[in-house]
Amino acid sequence: MIGGLLEQRYRVGALVARGGMSTVYRGVDTRLERPVAIKVMDPQFSSDPQFVARFEREARAAAGLHHPGVVAVHDQGVDEDRVYLVMELVEGGTLRDLLNQRGKLDVPLALSVLERVLSPLAAAHRADLVHRDVKPENVLIGRGGAVKVADFGLVRAVSAPGITSDNTTILGTVAYLSPEQVTNGSADARSDVYAAGVLLYEMLTGTPPFVGENAISVAYRHVNDEVPPVPGVPAEVAELVRRATRKEPFLRPADAESFLSEVETARATLGIAAVDVPTVAPAPPAFPGASGAPDPSAEATAIAPLNPAAEPATVRVQPVGVGATTAVAFAEPTVPVRRPETAGPQGTMAMPRGLLADPATGTPPGGTPPVPGGPGGPGGPGRAGGPGGPGGPKPRPKRPPRKKTPEQIQEEMRARGKKQLITWLSIVVVAAIVIGLTTWWLSIGKVAAVPDVVGKEQEVATSIIEDAALKTAVSTENSNDVPNGQVLRTDPPAGTELTRGDLVKVVVSRGKPVVPQVTAGSETAAAEREIASAGLKSQLNPADDAFSDRVPKGKVVTLKPAPGTPVEIGTTVTIVLSKGVEPKPVPDVKGKTKDEAFAELAAAGFEPVEGPQEPSGEVDGGRVVRTTPAAGTTLTGDKRVTVIIAADRGVLVPNVEGKKVKEAKEELQKAGLDVEIQFNNRDRATVVNQSIRGGERVPRGTKIVLIAV
């Protein structure tokens, strides 16, 4: 494809990266003469008409994301059997390159990067788009430290119904998959929040929370394990990771916008200022066949140059059932087995029987010792061959069994009775042991009492309950009196007898509820939902509404008490709405030039328009005479202000009679007037008359006729 044209417009240039579903090339839009990135789909997808139709819809949706943090989608098309996507070409590196260079990021830089990732994700979620593959390789860092998120819509197109017939396969990068993506293949905005939380964990620690020998083991850990706490960071930052990576989707922030608000609140609480993201130099690109070639299941990213070898593979993973063991949930890949060359079981070899003879007696296993005159040997007395042959041994006649004496019969009966007695005694002893153990288990052994853990820290409480042979399930609840992290109660309560292995629900305090973060400009209904989700009540009070230059009238400005404030359960929170821009008086611009007046009015929030000119004896021509409405008037509705400019009063005609033509001509032209000489046009001639007398005002450029002799 290199060097060719797609739809006679996009020239394909150098190969940038290759993945399992597409290949990315550097290209040029020959119509607009701009560099672009061209992503060409793999033929196995482009040959599916249903995929092509879905891909076109998703490409249009992604192209509708107008956000500076989104890698722009310029065009999409089909050229013969090639389905392609034309995107913005970002010169720089990826977040993976930055992590490879630094190992891990400090808290201010990690939060700054996360905010610039969540902002475009929030725009996507508002447009009902789910990214589904948030990872360092899809976070591009361009020139000047600009952060952009790539591959919007592509993952949704590939994994949507119609490309796979059911939910038995999902698409994503295993290290960042949410539990619901692994278990049933579903994904929504909270799945992107989970991946963003894993991304923050990796930036702070240098490694993802879950690693394993293969993709299956990592996916299993996402479903069954909690993301470990982040060490060595402020509690507010560790809480961001914990909330975003909860296994239950409903416990996470609802979308990227909600998570972004929490990040901004944590940064403000800690007093951490936003920092610039450093420009990163990308790793050299690697291509298939070379050392460090990309994983064929990895998806290419539109950045140039890109190091596909550093990208974790985007693989297809079999869904697992929550709580299932590895042996049941996953099947190891079937590999060819080399069969042994011998036919016997366990690799047993076929060997001559003589090699196994007893060296002492020469007897093969299961045979009889050879005797003189035996088979193949010299004939002995009366034996010329083997048994039954001529000269061989004759079979002996069977003797009749001897008759037992009464003493022998009695002894046998006594021995038989002794054996029966021992057998029955053994049976009785074993039965008694089994019955005893069963009785102990049914009455005492299988019963465990719920320990009293109220008031203890969560980790201590769960450890005590598990030591009592019971299982735990932790949930959280707000409390006005119990500090955050301590146990409020257990269900069933302490002292209740349960069967070993039963579940005990442990309710842990979250402390007092906190007034939630609400984005300025939100609708009232959205603020009410956020307040209700925190266990608080909401109200509107017009007396608390405030003017705002940034928030439109009727939208949410803030909350009272302020967001982040701990309050009692059931506290009423006032939603402060915007009353619009605060009315301001029209400034006095009289005597100023038009440009100066327009600039001052616009800065004060008014819309200046130019009115008709009028003569004025107070100001010079071209300057402001007055405004309509007049200066000092307060406007509450229409902000339009008409500016009246003074008309030009003209120039004063000098008196040049009696002067030489040359001198008179220069004086009139200097005053901005045109001059016409009649009768005698010589410079030394004397002016005897002028058409407009000296001292009169005329418009600039007026012609003055001079008569000279």
TORMI-165673 format. One line per 2 residues: for each residue x, y, z of C-alpha. Coordinates in nm, 3 decimals. Example, Ala and Ser with C-alpha at 12.3 -4.5 7.8 and 13.67 -1.06 7.14 Angstrom:
BEGIN
1.230:-0.450:0.780; 1.367:-0.106:0.714
//
This chain:
BEGIN
0.000:0.000:0.000; 0.293:0.237:0.063
0.302:0.505:-0.206; -0.055:0.438:-0.322
-0.363:0.661:-0.310; -0.684:0.584:-0.123
-0.989:0.717:-0.309; -0.752:0.933:-0.518
-0.693:1.161:-0.219; -0.489:1.011:0.067
-0.132:0.914:-0.022; -0.004:0.629:0.198
0.341:0.685:0.345; 0.569:0.502:0.588
0.442:0.223:0.814; 0.397:0.347:1.173
0.250:0.049:1.359; 0.073:-0.280:1.297
-0.182:-0.452:1.520; -0.418:-0.748:1.508
-0.706:-0.546:1.361; -0.545:-0.264:1.168
-0.227:-0.108:1.033; -0.136:0.259:1.074
0.055:0.454:0.811; 0.182:0.810:0.797
0.000:0.978:0.509; -0.077:1.303:0.328
-0.415:1.450:0.239; -0.328:1.557:-0.116
-0.636:1.777:-0.139; -0.558:1.986:0.170
-0.180:1.918:0.174; -0.170:1.821:0.541
-0.010:1.523:0.717; -0.252:1.262:0.852
-0.251:0.918:1.010; -0.425:0.649:0.801
-0.556:0.340:0.983; -0.645:0.054:0.747
-0.861:-0.230:0.880; -0.756:-0.594:0.854
-0.920:-0.780:0.561; -1.092:-1.027:0.799
-1.304:-0.734:0.929; -1.337:-0.530:0.610
-1.481:-0.833:0.428; -1.781:-0.835:0.665
-2.055:-0.597:0.533; -2.215:-0.576:0.874
-1.883:-0.466:1.024; -1.833:-0.204:0.755
-2.178:-0.053:0.820; -2.125:-0.048:1.198
-1.774:0.090:1.160; -1.904:0.377:0.947
-2.164:0.466:1.214; -1.903:0.456:1.491
-1.656:0.662:1.286; -1.921:0.931:1.239
-1.992:0.931:1.610; -1.621:0.960:1.694
-1.579:1.238:1.440; -1.850:1.430:1.625
-1.630:1.456:1.935; -1.500:1.812:1.914
-1.259:1.829:2.205; -0.895:1.939:2.210
-0.803:1.626:2.404; -0.941:1.385:2.141
-0.737:1.271:1.841; -0.952:1.414:1.563
-1.115:1.188:1.304; -1.100:1.361:0.964
-1.253:1.108:0.729; -1.359:0.746:0.682
-1.405:0.551:0.366; -1.381:0.227:0.170
-1.144:0.186:-0.125; -1.217:-0.146:-0.296
-1.169:-0.397:-0.009; -0.986:-0.155:0.223
-1.181:0.007:0.506; -0.980:0.298:0.642
-0.994:0.583:0.891; -0.813:0.918:0.848
-0.707:1.077:1.176; -0.500:1.359:1.315
-0.128:1.280:1.313; 0.025:1.349:1.655
0.400:1.399:1.654; 0.544:1.281:1.985
0.523:0.983:2.218; 0.278:0.803:2.445
0.223:0.785:2.817; 0.384:0.441:2.796
0.704:0.609:2.670; 0.692:0.854:2.962
0.647:0.569:3.212; 0.931:0.374:3.049
1.159:0.676:3.086; 1.065:0.770:3.443
0.946:0.442:3.598; 0.661:0.616:3.779
0.521:0.969:3.809; 0.492:1.195:4.112
0.146:1.284:4.242; 0.115:1.634:4.083
0.218:1.506:3.738; 0.000:1.191:3.765
-0.308:1.397:3.858; -0.238:1.648:3.577
-0.216:1.366:3.319; -0.530:1.198:3.458
-0.733:1.521:3.440; -0.633:1.566:3.075
-0.739:1.206:3.003; -1.071:1.232:3.187
-1.170:1.557:3.014; -1.202:1.402:2.662
-1.351:1.085:2.814; -1.619:1.304:2.978
-1.698:1.455:2.638; -1.729:1.103:2.493
-1.959:0.988:2.773; -2.182:1.290:2.721
-2.207:1.179:2.356; -2.300:0.822:2.467
-1.966:0.682:2.349; -1.761:0.436:2.555
-1.389:0.414:2.479; -1.343:0.057:2.618
-0.963:0.051:2.576; -0.813:0.324:2.798
-0.443:0.245:2.845; -0.105:0.428:2.833
-0.059:0.338:2.466; -0.378:0.528:2.376
-0.272:0.843:2.568; -0.062:1.048:2.326
0.172:1.327:2.438; 0.242:1.568:2.153
0.457:1.873:2.116; 0.446:2.112:2.409
0.312:1.838:2.636; -0.037:1.834:2.479
-0.224:1.521:2.596; -0.469:1.352:2.359
-0.673:1.030:2.380; -0.680:0.810:2.070
-0.897:0.529:1.927; -1.245:0.664:2.011
-1.518:0.452:1.854; -1.292:0.185:1.704
-1.316:-0.057:1.997; -1.691:-0.009:2.014
-1.721:-0.090:1.644; -1.518:-0.410:1.667
-1.677:-0.548:1.982; -2.036:-0.449:1.912
-2.299:-0.722:1.842; -2.280:-0.831:1.482
-1.902:-0.861:1.478; -1.920:-1.140:1.735
-2.230:-1.350:1.744; -2.253:-1.355:2.122
-2.077:-1.226:2.431; -1.828:-1.512:2.451
-1.552:-1.282:2.325; -1.464:-0.926:2.427
-1.202:-0.679:2.309; -0.973:-0.481:2.536
-0.628:-0.482:2.696; -0.625:-0.735:2.980
-0.434:-0.518:3.229; -0.711:-0.252:3.214
-1.031:-0.459:3.170; -1.311:-0.397:3.417
-1.464:-0.702:3.590; -1.791:-0.670:3.398
-1.603:-0.673:3.065; -1.438:-1.002:3.163
-1.749:-1.170:3.305; -2.013:-1.081:3.045
-1.850:-0.853:2.786; -2.064:-0.549:2.876
-1.913:-0.202:2.908; -2.042:0.146:2.990
-1.897:0.477:3.113; -1.807:0.318:3.447
-1.585:0.067:3.264; -1.379:0.360:3.134
-1.367:0.497:3.491; -1.226:0.161:3.608
-0.956:0.170:3.338; -0.873:0.532:3.433
-0.832:0.420:3.795; -0.595:0.143:3.688
-0.409:0.400:3.476; -0.368:0.627:3.783
-0.244:0.328:3.987; 0.017:0.248:3.721
0.134:0.610:3.696; 0.182:0.626:4.077
0.349:0.284:4.118; 0.510:0.214:3.780
0.324:-0.116:3.726; -0.040:-0.222:3.672
-0.218:-0.361:3.981; -0.252:-0.712:3.835
0.018:-0.906:3.652; 0.044:-1.277:3.570
0.204:-1.540:3.351; -0.066:-1.507:3.087
-0.365:-1.295:2.994; -0.612:-1.544:3.144
-0.463:-1.517:3.491; -0.467:-1.135:3.479
-0.833:-1.127:3.370; -0.919:-1.372:3.650
-0.761:-1.140:3.908; -0.964:-0.843:3.784
-1.281:-1.040:3.857; -1.185:-1.193:4.192
-0.932:-0.955:4.355; -0.953:-0.599:4.482
-0.700:-0.350:4.345; -0.434:-0.319:4.619
-0.390:0.015:4.802; -0.142:0.261:4.652
0.153:0.300:4.893; 0.332:0.624:4.971
0.069:0.871:4.845; -0.180:1.099:5.029
-0.496:0.929:5.149; -0.712:1.141:4.916
-0.518:1.015:4.611; -0.532:0.652:4.728
-0.908:0.694:4.776; -0.941:0.809:4.413
-0.786:0.480:4.296; -1.000:0.275:4.535
-1.329:0.437:4.430; -1.257:0.416:4.057
-1.152:0.047:4.068; -1.435:-0.101:4.276
-1.545:-0.436:4.135; -1.912:-0.333:4.157
-1.984:-0.075:3.881; -2.250:0.107:4.087
-1.990:0.190:4.354; -1.770:0.377:4.105
-1.819:0.737:3.985; -2.100:0.742:3.731
-1.883:0.865:3.444; -1.557:1.040:3.360
-1.704:1.383:3.441; -1.792:1.273:3.796
-1.447:1.117:3.841; -1.284:1.435:3.708
-1.473:1.639:3.970; -1.342:1.410:4.244
-0.986:1.442:4.113; -1.011:1.822:4.108
-1.151:1.822:4.461; -0.870:1.599:4.589
-0.608:1.818:4.424; -0.766:2.134:4.572
-0.784:1.971:4.917; -0.415:1.879:4.904
-0.317:2.219:4.762; -0.147:2.061:4.460
-0.115:2.289:4.159; -0.151:2.155:3.806
0.182:2.100:3.630; 0.284:2.085:3.264
0.320:1.741:3.110; 0.677:1.697:2.985
0.739:1.635:2.619; 0.834:1.272:2.570
1.060:1.122:2.307; 0.898:0.807:2.161
1.077:0.473:2.147; 1.193:0.367:1.797
0.926:0.177:1.601; 0.944:-0.199:1.574
0.799:-0.402:1.287; 0.699:-0.766:1.247
0.993:-0.992:1.186; 1.233:-0.773:1.384
1.339:-0.813:1.743; 1.058:-0.689:1.966
0.791:-0.718:1.698; 0.442:-0.619:1.812
0.197:-0.872:1.942; -0.039:-0.952:1.653
-0.336:-0.907:1.886; -0.233:-0.554:1.980
-0.426:-0.266:1.823; -0.226:0.001:1.641
-0.239:0.359:1.769; -0.227:0.675:1.554
0.095:0.838:1.669; 0.421:0.874:1.483
0.660:0.723:1.559; 0.515:0.453:1.784
0.671:0.153:1.960; 0.422:-0.131:1.926
0.653:-0.366:2.119; 0.596:-0.168:2.434
0.219:-0.193:2.404; 0.037:-0.460:2.609
-0.147:-0.691:2.379; -0.513:-0.630:2.305
-0.636:-0.989:2.319; -0.955:-1.189:2.307
-1.033:-1.339:2.648; -1.290:-1.604:2.735
-1.538:-1.463:2.991; -1.525:-1.613:3.340
-1.790:-1.659:3.604; -1.746:-1.448:3.917
-1.606:-1.667:4.194; -1.514:-1.951:3.959
-1.181:-2.122:4.002; -0.914:-2.103:3.739
-0.949:-2.469:3.647; -1.321:-2.428:3.573
-1.322:-2.080:3.422; -1.033:-2.115:3.181
-0.893:-2.387:2.960; -0.524:-2.389:2.885
-0.447:-2.392:2.513; -0.424:-2.738:2.358
-0.071:-2.811:2.234; 0.058:-3.099:2.018
0.187:-3.394:2.225; 0.475:-3.603:2.095
0.375:-3.967:2.111; 0.634:-4.218:2.244
0.797:-4.444:1.992; 0.713:-4.764:2.188
0.367:-4.910:2.181; 0.338:-5.003:2.552
0.171:-4.774:2.808; 0.384:-4.518:2.995
0.653:-4.561:2.733; 0.705:-4.939:2.813
0.944:-5.106:2.568; 0.894:-5.452:2.407
1.192:-5.662:2.528; 1.289:-6.032:2.474
1.160:-6.252:2.760; 1.497:-6.403:2.823
1.636:-6.063:2.926; 1.398:-6.070:3.226
1.497:-6.417:3.356; 1.603:-6.458:3.719
1.988:-6.477:3.706; 1.995:-6.726:3.999
1.751:-6.984:3.864; 1.723:-6.894:3.494
1.343:-6.892:3.540; 1.143:-6.649:3.327
0.864:-6.475:3.512; 0.572:-6.715:3.552
0.773:-7.015:3.403; 0.910:-7.350:3.544
1.277:-7.437:3.585; 1.428:-7.634:3.294
1.505:-7.998:3.369; 1.728:-8.246:3.191
1.540:-8.400:2.912; 1.317:-8.100:2.886
1.229:-7.927:2.564; 1.521:-7.926:2.331
1.753:-8.099:2.582; 1.915:-8.444:2.593
1.664:-8.720:2.666; 1.668:-8.857:3.025
1.529:-9.180:3.154; 1.190:-9.227:2.996
1.181:-8.860:2.875; 1.245:-8.779:2.512
1.079:-8.441:2.491; 0.859:-8.190:2.672
0.551:-8.263:2.880; 0.298:-8.473:2.699
0.541:-8.560:2.425; 0.714:-8.890:2.354
0.945:-8.973:2.641; 0.803:-8.688:2.850
0.663:-8.704:3.209; 0.320:-8.876:3.246
0.045:-8.695:3.440; 0.002:-8.821:3.797
-0.341:-8.951:3.905; -0.527:-8.728:4.159
-0.536:-8.855:4.514; -0.871:-8.860:4.699
-0.890:-8.589:4.974; -0.812:-8.705:5.323
-1.102:-8.720:5.572; -1.070:-8.462:5.856
-1.076:-8.576:6.217; -1.328:-8.422:6.464
-1.041:-8.243:6.639; -0.937:-8.077:6.309
-1.296:-7.970:6.235; -1.336:-7.822:6.586
-1.004:-7.631:6.552; -1.109:-7.489:6.218
-1.442:-7.375:6.365; -1.265:-7.211:6.659
-1.027:-7.025:6.425; -1.317:-6.919:6.202
-1.511:-6.783:6.501; -1.206:-6.592:6.624
-1.168:-6.428:6.284; -1.538:-6.335:6.277
-1.513:-6.187:6.625; -1.215:-5.972:6.529
-1.396:-5.862:6.213; -1.712:-5.763:6.397
-1.516:-5.585:6.671; -1.333:-5.384:6.403
-1.661:-5.293:6.238; -1.809:-5.182:6.571
-1.504:-4.969:6.658; -1.498:-4.800:6.317
-1.874:-4.736:6.332; -1.840:-4.585:6.680
-1.565:-4.353:6.561; -1.769:-4.245:6.256
-2.081:-4.190:6.466; -1.884:-3.992:6.724
-1.722:-3.769:6.466; -2.055:-3.717:6.290
-2.228:-3.629:6.615; -1.951:-3.384:6.708
-1.966:-3.221:6.366; -2.346:-3.192:6.367
-2.366:-3.063:6.723; -2.047:-2.861:6.773
-1.787:-2.892:6.502; -1.973:-2.730:6.217
-2.112:-2.445:6.427; -1.930:-2.111:6.463
-2.045:-1.803:6.654; -2.024:-1.460:6.490
-1.750:-1.262:6.671; -1.816:-0.914:6.810
-1.622:-0.678:6.579; -1.829:-0.359:6.611
-1.599:-0.057:6.640; -1.295:-0.236:6.498
-1.112:-0.139:6.179; -1.229:-0.313:5.863
-0.916:-0.524:5.805; -0.902:-0.636:6.169
-1.273:-0.722:6.173; -1.264:-0.931:5.855
-0.954:-1.115:5.979; -1.127:-1.206:6.308
-1.440:-1.332:6.131; -1.240:-1.538:5.879
-1.038:-1.689:6.165; -1.374:-1.811:6.301
-1.419:-2.016:5.979; -1.677:-1.773:5.837
-1.675:-1.574:5.514; -1.721:-1.196:5.490
-1.886:-0.953:5.252; -1.811:-0.584:5.316
-2.045:-0.293:5.243; -2.022:0.070:5.348
-2.266:0.314:5.503; -2.254:0.672:5.627
-2.253:0.738:6.000; -2.261:1.057:6.205
-2.088:0.899:6.507; -1.861:0.615:6.388
-1.534:0.723:6.220; -1.455:0.623:5.865
-1.326:0.264:5.831; -1.473:0.123:6.155
-1.739:-0.151:6.167; -2.094:-0.030:6.231
-2.262:-0.370:6.262; -2.266:-0.723:6.130
-2.551:-0.923:5.978; -2.625:-1.153:6.153
-2.525:-0.979:6.479; -2.248:-1.092:6.715
-2.313:-1.419:6.901; -2.533:-1.574:6.632
-2.442:-1.938:6.564; -2.381:-2.021:6.199
-2.253:-2.316:6.002; -1.884:-2.293:5.923
-1.832:-2.125:5.588; -2.151:-1.916:5.610
-2.143:-1.552:5.499; -2.135:-1.261:5.744
-2.215:-0.915:5.605; -1.987:-0.651:5.758
-2.117:-0.292:5.737; -1.828:-0.042:5.757
-1.870:0.329:5.829; -1.784:0.587:5.564
-1.808:0.857:5.828; -2.025:1.160:5.777
-2.155:1.213:5.423; -1.970:1.470:5.217
-2.137:1.731:5.001; -2.074:1.602:4.646
-1.892:1.779:4.369; -2.123:1.931:4.106
-1.985:2.070:3.781; -2.062:2.439:3.731
-2.321:2.476:3.456; -2.497:2.145:3.533
-2.872:2.104:3.522; -3.066:2.119:3.849
-3.184:1.757:3.810; -2.825:1.631:3.784
-2.729:1.817:4.102; -3.030:1.674:4.284
-2.930:1.319:4.184; -2.574:1.371:4.309
-2.698:1.507:4.641; -2.947:1.220:4.683
-2.677:0.960:4.607; -2.474:1.101:4.899
-2.770:1.048:5.136; -2.854:1.420:5.158
-3.156:1.634:5.077; -3.163:1.917:4.824
-3.352:2.245:4.800; -3.371:2.560:4.586
-3.362:2.900:4.754; -3.385:3.204:4.522
-3.233:3.420:4.796; -2.908:3.222:4.763
-2.888:3.246:4.384; -2.587:3.441:4.258
-2.473:3.634:3.951; -2.214:3.461:3.734
-2.021:3.575:3.431; -1.944:3.214:3.325
-2.254:3.009:3.415; -2.571:3.065:3.209
-2.882:3.181:3.388; -3.073:2.897:3.557
-2.777:2.657:3.568; -2.600:2.534:3.882
-2.321:2.759:4.013; -2.227:2.574:4.335
-2.375:2.414:4.647; -2.420:2.535:5.004
-2.248:2.401:5.212; -1.952:2.394:4.975
-1.866:2.065:4.796; -1.638:1.842:5.003
-1.782:1.961:5.338; -1.868:1.676:5.583
-2.229:1.714:5.708; -2.482:1.521:5.913
-2.690:1.248:5.747; -3.006:1.398:5.598
-2.868:1.753:5.589; -3.039:1.981:5.338
-2.802:2.115:5.071; -2.898:2.432:4.884
-2.844:2.435:4.509; -2.717:2.780:4.409
-2.841:2.877:4.063; -2.702:3.142:3.832
-2.890:3.470:3.788; -2.687:3.540:3.478
-2.435:3.817:3.429; -2.453:4.089:3.692
-2.596:4.417:3.547; -2.333:4.688:3.499
-2.367:5.061:3.420; -2.271:5.181:3.072
-1.920:5.332:3.098; -1.852:5.694:2.993
-1.656:5.689:2.665; -1.718:6.049:2.555
-1.418:6.206:2.382; -1.251:5.871:2.307
-1.181:5.732:1.964; -1.414:5.475:1.816
-1.172:5.186:1.872; -1.107:5.287:2.234
-1.480:5.318:2.306; -1.566:4.982:2.144
-1.290:4.802:2.340; -1.400:4.950:2.675
-1.768:4.866:2.617; -1.691:4.507:2.511
-1.472:4.452:2.818; -1.763:4.564:3.036
-1.990:4.301:2.880; -2.179:4.524:2.636
-2.229:4.490:2.261; -2.117:4.821:2.097
-2.263:4.926:1.760; -2.181:5.237:1.558
-2.457:5.499:1.519; -2.494:5.793:1.281
-2.245:6.079:1.301; -2.353:6.419:1.423
-2.178:6.757:1.446; -2.040:6.859:1.780
-1.878:7.169:1.915; -1.739:6.985:2.219
-1.521:6.713:2.070; -1.310:6.683:1.761
-1.433:6.496:1.462; -1.398:6.119:1.476
-1.434:6.102:1.856; -1.733:5.985:2.064
-2.001:6.246:2.133; -2.231:6.023:2.342
-2.381:5.673:2.376; -2.734:5.540:2.366
-2.828:5.442:2.641; -2.636:5.720:2.812
-2.332:5.662:3.031; -2.423:5.532:3.380
-2.740:5.352:3.265; -2.776:4.996:3.404
-2.895:4.740:3.147; -3.069:4.419:3.258
-3.173:4.278:2.924; -3.035:4.382:2.588
-2.664:4.469:2.616; -2.645:4.666:2.289
-2.501:5.021:2.319; -2.504:5.265:2.023
-2.194:5.485:1.990; -2.243:5.832:1.833
-1.930:5.973:1.662; -1.873:6.346:1.606
-1.878:6.452:1.241; -1.563:6.603:1.092
-1.591:6.987:1.112; -1.355:7.041:0.818
-1.050:7.266:0.785; -1.001:7.643:0.813
-0.927:7.806:0.471; -0.614:8.026:0.498
-0.607:8.377:0.335; -0.349:8.368:0.052
-0.440:8.686:-0.142; -0.133:8.897:-0.217
0.102:8.601:-0.181; 0.307:8.444:-0.457
0.151:8.147:-0.637; 0.413:7.903:-0.511
0.373:8.007:-0.147; -0.010:8.018:-0.166
-0.029:7.677:-0.328; 0.191:7.516:-0.061
-0.011:7.670:0.226; -0.346:7.553:0.088
-0.224:7.200:0.016; -0.076:7.175:0.364
-0.423:7.257:0.504; -0.566:6.960:0.312
-0.724:7.155:0.026; -0.697:7.116:-0.352
-0.565:7.417:-0.553; -0.640:7.534:-0.909
-0.446:7.832:-1.060; -0.606:8.044:-1.330
-0.478:8.319:-1.562; -0.108:8.305:-1.464
0.038:7.978:-1.334; 0.395:8.098:-1.283
0.541:8.057:-0.933; 0.635:8.427:-0.907
0.287:8.549:-1.006; 0.081:8.722:-0.735
-0.257:8.591:-0.614; -0.520:8.861:-0.650
-0.829:8.657:-0.565; -0.936:8.317:-0.416
-1.267:8.139:-0.469; -1.336:8.081:-0.093
-1.237:8.355:0.142; -0.990:8.298:0.420
-1.131:8.208:0.763; -1.415:7.987:0.636
-1.440:7.614:0.726; -1.480:7.368:0.442
-1.456:6.990:0.419; -1.108:6.852:0.377
-1.021:6.816:0.006; -1.230:7.112:-0.112
-1.092:7.279:-0.431; -0.979:7.644:-0.395
-0.948:7.843:-0.724; -0.674:8.114:-0.725
-0.650:8.400:-0.979; -0.293:8.521:-1.021
-0.131:8.798:-1.232
//
